[in-house]
Amino acid sequence: MSNVTPLIELANFVGKSPLSSEDRKTRHAAIKSLRESLEPRGTVRKVSDLIDIVMVRSARARRKGCARVNIDLDVFKPNNKRAISLFL
């Protein structure tokens, strides 16, 4: 018992995308629309946004220039036994 109906439906499939259109203008318009949607949008930024960017980048550069800091933390129980030893 084979069911060939799905294969017949697949064989009779007709694409409805404007990208597969026979009309050249329709196809090019679809490609142009797709390309424009994928391109980054040029947004107008406020001065406060630009200042935020400068501050973030300068802080990042400052952190890269500084030596790493190591933290060694010991926590003890009331009976003077070590509860946690944490090294960051």
Salt bridges, closest charged atoms under 4 A:
ASP74 OD1 - ARG82 NE 3.55
